[in-house]
Amino acid sequence: MSRRSQEREHRPVPELITGLASRVREGRIRLPKFQREFVWTRGQVLDLLDSIGRNYPIGSLLLWRSDLPLASERTIAGLAIDAREDADVTAYLLDGCQRLSTICGALHWEPDDPRSYWNLVYDLREERFLHREDLDDPPAHQVPLRFLDDPSAFFKRVTKLPKEQEDRADLLFNRFTQYEVAVVTLETTSFTEVGRIFERVNTRGTPLTTVEFVRAATWTDEFDLLDAIDQVRDVLARKHYGQIDRKLLLRAISAAADLGFSTKDIEGLPALPPEKLTSAIAQTEDAARRAVDFLSTEIGTPTAEALPYPNQLAVVIEIFRRLPRPDARQFTAIRSWFWRTALTGYYDGWNSRKMAADLAAVSAFARGETKVIEVDTAPLSTKLWSGQQYRRDSGRTKAHALLLAAAGPRDLRTGQRIDTGRALAMSNDLQYHHFFPKAWLARQEIGYVQANTLANIVMLTAISNQFVADQPPDAYLQTEIDFSGEQEIRERLDSLLVSPQAFDAAMRRDYKGFLAARLETLFAWAEELVRGAAIAEAPTKEPDPEVTRHSMKVEVMDTDTDD
């Protein structure tokens, strides 16, 4: 679309506020199901009416004209909206629901509840809007706002008032009936773009999501897409995977419906026969169970938050939808695909091209046409560890954490298997430590960036983390050697992916040599995982934090944690 035509399309046009309210009541402007319920306070209602009475601007409204049949609200401000089925193209109200609700309520309220938001009058003596709390006929100088929609009744009521009050009534009537707002109407715009525009212009800063649009476009009295998605989430919550973004599951549903993962593919869901959509949801729920079981047992991700890249889950779901019961060879190939994509950052930018390629690769693999899931990843590189900083919420750090957990780490002090499920929790930073403590490196004039590299991160229990504190590695390692023997400590370090060469460098306080040696070990283990190696079995029980003979026999000089 040319810039000039887009400017014409999105140009604001002045319209009477009363006319807009009437169009809503008549069903010519609809409120799609994703609109919030009325949430304004009584004070906000009075402020809006006062702004109109003073001819102040109240902001523009945003409409969207579309032939998409979005489910719409049947009431506004407690008032019934006429049902209209005769229009091929409908104007949907995207931004301005609270303001139009207020105008509709104020002008069209029929007295019922005395404490209604819409039991409103304008006091001509005090020149202000008021809420009344009874259904009695108010004093003559208080004009019910619903009379503004009935000129005959309005002027009949005010003609016998003092001249000053009658003039104020005329001004009030003219201000309301002639008040115009700028209305921007989006034409021939996809709901993806509409959502983007809405997010930028609405005053609440609340995004209008693809999920909400598709929900409104598929809603019936018997079916609510949001409920269906949340039902899948509830099932996965029992497997500790409940905190999954709804759009991610919508991507999986779209793929199950033979459309694809992309937002453009998702936009095709409303056109599906209802039975195909419900079938895709059921298939997604079943496949999601299998996918989560695979991730928990074959990869070692105990919760959704441990996944390096959430979008991987959509692909794993599709794999197990197409291939519900993989054989041993296929399981190896799926593990290989997971580690290859996780350790190379493939899902850092999951664009529509990659989505289509992933779907084609999964399809070919499930049909037996390929022995691996063929996606175009970057070569495995030591830059994952040397060029990345430890940041607990980043995909690269999560991939590193999974890599460490897959090796079956043993605690440096107790020798027990670390509870990797606990360690992989996003809230748990105490079970990671800089092997060369940052504080000690800072005293050696080694900067934060170099000290915080992933190659310097090991998995420890909180107790060991506290013991290590800011000691140089040769000091805390020697303490453990004196207690448990060098061979035992070397074996524990091996489970932490610290090789003999890295150990020797640490004992020399050679940070550069330590990083070089550890990069080789991390890379070698990553290559094994990418070849489909199985992860170490999870411990049968959590490490006992009280099994710390160190707390009895070794003085802890500094209990502050490094991280």
C-alpha positions, 0 to 999 in steps of 0.5 A: 500500500502506498504511503499516500493511500494509507494516510487517507485510510487512517485519516481522522474524521469528526463525528457527533458523539451522540450519533456514535452512541446511537450507532452502538445502540443500533448495532451498527458499531459493535463491541467485540468480545475482547473489549473490557467490561465497564471499569470506570469509577463514578468520578471518571464518569463525571469528569468525562461529562464535564469535559464535554460540557466544557467543550474540552477534547476527550481523545479520538476513537478507533474503529475497524471496518472488517468482514470478519464476523467477530463475536460482539457484546450484546449490551453496553452500559447495561443497555441492550444492543440491537442485533444486526445481521444484515451487514457484510462489513461491520465497524468494530470499536477498538478504542473508546469503549469506556467513553462511549459506554458513558455516553450511552449510559448517560443519554439512554438510561431507563430508570431502574436502579436508583444507585445506577451509574447512569442516574445522572443530572446536571445542576443548573444552579451549581453548573456541575454534573451529579449522581442521584441515588433515588428515582424521585423526580429531581428539582427543576434546576437539576436536568436528567441527562437522559432528556438530552436525547429527547429535545421536546422533554428537555426544553419543556422541563427548562422553559419555566426556569430563571433566564440564567438557568435556561441559558445554561440549559441551552448551552448544555444541550448544544454542547452535547448534541453538537460535540464532535470527536475524531474517529479513525477508521481502519479499512482493509487491515489485517487483525495483526496490523490492527493489534499493532496499531491499537497497542501504540495508540490506546491510552491504557498501553494494553496490547490487543493480542492475536489470541483475543482477535481469534477468540472473538472471531470464533466465539459462539454460545457453546465455544470460547477459544480462551476457555479451550486454550486455558483447558490445555494449560490446566492439563499441562499445569499438572505437569508443571507446565501451566505457565505457557503463553496462550499464543504459543498454544495457538500456534500449535493449534494452528499447526494441528489444523494444517495451517502453520505456526505463523501469525498469518497462519493463525489468522486462518483459524476463523475460516475453519469449520468448527469441528476442525478447530475443536479437533485441532484443539483436542489433538494439541492437548494430547500432543502437549502431554506427550511433548511435556513428558519428553521434555521432562524425561529426555531433556530434563526441563522440569517446568516451562520456564526452564526451556531456553526458548518457549517457541520450541514447545510449539514445535515439540507439540507438533512433533508428538502430534504427528509422531505420538510414539517415536521409536528409540532411533526417533527419540535420539533424533528428536533429542538431537534436534532439541539440543542443536537448536537450543545450543545454537540460538536458532529460536532467538528469532523465530520468523515466518520463514523458519516456522515454515521450514520447521513445519516442513522438517517435522512433517518429513521426519514424521513421514519417515522421509528423513532420519533427522529433523533437518533445520538450518542451524548455525554450526555449534560453537564455543561462542555460546560460552565465551561470548555470552554473559550469565543472565538467568532469564536469557535463552543462552543462559538457560541452554547452558543451565540445561547442558550442566544439568544433563551431565548429572552434576554432583555438589562440590562439598557433599558429593550428592547429586544436585536437584537439577529441577530445583536448580533450573527454577527461574527463581533460583540463582543460589545454585549457580556460581562463578567458579572463579568468583567475580569478587576475587577476579575484580581484585585481580583487575579482571572486569565484570564482562570477562568474569561473568562469561558462561564458561565460568558458571558451574552448578552448585547447591546453595550451601556450597555457593555460600562456602565458596563466597569470594575465595580464590579457587585454589583455596576452596578446592584445597579445603575440599581436597584436604577433607575428601581427597583429590581423586574424589574432588576431581570426580565431582568436578568432572560431573560439573564439566570441569576437566583435569586441565581446567582443575590444574589451571584453577589451582594455579589461579590461571583464569585464562587457562581455566576458560580455555580448558573448560570451553573444550569440555563444554563443547565436547559435551554439547557435541555428544548431546547434539548427537543424541546422547541421553542425559544423566538420570535424575537423582532419586531424592533431593540432596539433603542440605544438612549433610554438610560435615563442613558446617561442623568441621570447617569454618566458613569465613564469609557466608555472603554469596558471590551471585 
